[in-house]
Amino acid sequence: SKDLKGAMEILIEQKRQQLSTTEKLDEHMDFASQLIFAQNRGDLTAENVNQCVLEMMIAAPDTLSVTLFFMLILIAEHPAVEEKMMREIETVMGKQELRS
């Protein structure tokens, strides 16, 4: 939709501004940054960059949910791994209550 596309353009412009004012690029080098630099070199158009970022935003929840689903199945099928994970969580969190 136009609203989503407009929001992506705003986010990309904010990222572009962040990259132009930062002193240490390596701290901000992610996939979106690589796309922006590819556009600056003339390898991609602004529309290419917008479309790639939009597709990442739309696809990420689907791939994440599938990955989490299979991870949970694997943990359930391997109780020893689950036990190790629980010990690690207890070691890190102590008596703190876990929250989502």
Phi, psi and omega in degrees: 000164182294323180297315180295317179297318178296319179296320178298317180299320178296314180298319180294320178295321176297318178296318179300317178296318178300316180294326183285341183251358183276149178270327182245098182296325185301335179284344184242012184275100175234189184296319179299320178297317179299320178297316180298317179293326176296323176293317179300326179281348182091008179283332180229156173269167176300322179296321177300314181297311180302316181295318179298314180295317179300315179295323177297318182293322182283319185282330186305313180300322179294310182293324179295316182295321178294317179299314179297320179302309182291326177298316180295322176298314181297319178297316180297328181278350182231082184302327180295322177293318178300317179298316177299318179297317180297320177297319179297316178298316180296322179296316183284316187273338183063228181268003180297146177280135178283136178230151179272000000 
